[in-house]
Amino acid sequence: MKKILFIVGSLRKDSFNRQLAQEAEKNLAGIAEVTYLDYTDLPFINQDIEYPAPSAVAKLRETVANADGLWIFTPEYNFSYPGHLKNVLDWLSRPLVAYDFATPTVMNGKKVALSGAGGQMATGKCREKLTELLTFIKADVMAEPQTGVTLNAEAWTEGRMILTDEQRAALKAQAEAFVEYLG
Ligand SMILES: Cc1cc2nc3c(=O)[nH]c(=O)nc-3n(C[C@H](O)[C@H](O)[C@H](O)COP(=O)(O)O)c2cc1C
């Protein structure tokens, strides 16, 4: 079974994007093995501490290297991706051997699926910029399908995200398409 690493781009305890990831996970039951990336102990990228890699960074790279694909569920912050998600990707973009830019990074050719829950744009701007960044670091982004969810009114007022049947179907179709994309 293919191994998919879920990366939730929100640190919030009741994150809607985490809820979206949990919904997607249900669709992968029996067809892929899902784990969630814990990056809470990851330091901010700082070239003073880059080599040798801090243990949290080494662990992050190993976790990503062992996954067949990554599925990112992220909110949109100011028409872009959250800074802490960029921090994860910045660490992953760096060569494993100091200044040896010829060595492939763990992101080289890594297949990535994108989804997100947010406001009116359904995280479209964030996913667009994330695609640009991921492509720059040589990841292989599944352009389509992606699932963008515009949060319902109750989500904003009561903290409850309720997906429509259409959104659930889109997430299921994306899960199936991603497993196929992984080959
Ligand atoms: C700094 C910041 C900037 C935000 N900018 C946007 C935005 O550009 N577009 C959007 O749809 N939502 C924006 N939001 C609202 C988030 O989409 C919303 O808080 C969402 O619930 C966060 O996802 P989470 O529940 O997974 O944490 C922003 C929130 C924060 C904290």
The ligand as an SDF file (V2000), in Angstrom:
LIG
                    3D

 31 33  0  0  0  0  0  0  0  0999 V2000
   -2.8850   35.8190    9.3270 C   0  0  0  0  0  0  0  0  0  0  0  0
   -4.1560   35.3180    8.7150 C   0  0  0  0  0  0  0  0  0  0  0  0
   -4.4490   35.6680    7.4180 C   0  0  0  0  0  0  0  0  0  0  0  0
   -5.6000   35.1610    6.7940 C   0  0  0  0  0  0  0  0  0  0  0  0
   -5.8120   35.4240    5.4760 N   0  0  0  0  0  0  0  0  0  0  0  0
   -6.7720   34.7620    4.8030 C   0  0  0  0  0  0  0  0  0  0  0  0
   -6.8750   34.8330    3.3720 C   0  0  0  0  0  0  0  0  0  0  0  0
   -6.1100   35.4990    2.7100 O   0  0  0  0  0  0  0  0  0  0  0  0
   -7.8330   34.1030    2.7780 N   0  0  0  0  0  0  0  0  0  0  0  0
   -8.7080   33.3060    3.4830 C   0  0  0  0  0  0  0  0  0  0  0  0
   -9.5520   32.6460    2.8950 O   0  0  0  0  0  0  0  0  0  0  0  0
   -8.6480   33.2380    4.8320 N   0  0  0  0  0  0  0  0  0  0  0  0
   -7.7070   33.9410    5.5060 C   0  0  0  0  0  0  0  0  0  0  0  0
   -7.5940   33.8050    6.8730 N   0  0  0  0  0  0  0  0  0  0  0  0
   -8.6220   33.0820    7.6120 C   0  0  0  0  0  0  0  0  0  0  0  0
   -8.3850   31.5860    7.6190 C   0  0  0  0  0  0  0  0  0  0  0  0
   -8.7790   31.0560    6.3890 O   0  0  0  0  0  0  0  0  0  0  0  0
   -9.2510   30.9500    8.6980 C   0  0  0  0  0  0  0  0  0  0  0  0
   -8.8540   31.4580    9.9570 O   0  0  0  0  0  0  0  0  0  0  0  0
   -9.1800   29.4340    8.6880 C   0  0  0  0  0  0  0  0  0  0  0  0
  -10.1270   28.9480    9.5730 O   0  0  0  0  0  0  0  0  0  0  0  0
   -7.8390   28.9370    9.1310 C   0  0  0  0  0  0  0  0  0  0  0  0
   -7.7660   27.5440    8.9630 O   0  0  0  0  0  0  0  0  0  0  0  0
   -7.6940   26.5230   10.1930 P   0  0  0  0  0  0  0  0  0  0  0  0
   -9.0750   26.4620   10.7680 O   0  0  0  0  0  0  0  0  0  0  0  0
   -7.2640   25.2390    9.5680 O   0  0  0  0  0  0  0  0  0  0  0  0
   -6.7060   27.0640   11.1840 O   0  0  0  0  0  0  0  0  0  0  0  0
   -6.4770   34.3220    7.5250 C   0  0  0  0  0  0  0  0  0  0  0  0
   -6.1900   34.0080    8.8530 C   0  0  0  0  0  0  0  0  0  0  0  0
   -5.0330   34.4700    9.4350 C   0  0  0  0  0  0  0  0  0  0  0  0
   -4.6990   34.0560   10.8430 C   0  0  0  0  0  0  0  0  0  0  0  0
  1  2  1  0
  2  3  1  0
  2 30  2  0
  3  4  2  0
  4  5  1  0
  4 28  1  0
  5  6  2  0
  6  7  1  0
  6 13  1  0
  7  8  2  0
  7  9  1  0
  9 10  1  0
 10 11  2  0
 10 12  1  0
 12 13  2  0
 13 14  1  0
 14 15  1  0
 14 28  1  0
 15 16  1  0
 16 17  1  0
 16 18  1  0
 18 19  1  0
 18 20  1  0
 20 21  1  0
 20 22  1  0
 22 23  1  0
 23 24  1  0
 24 25  2  0
 24 26  1  0
 24 27  1  0
 28 29  2  0
 29 30  1  0
 30 31  1  0
M  END
$$$$
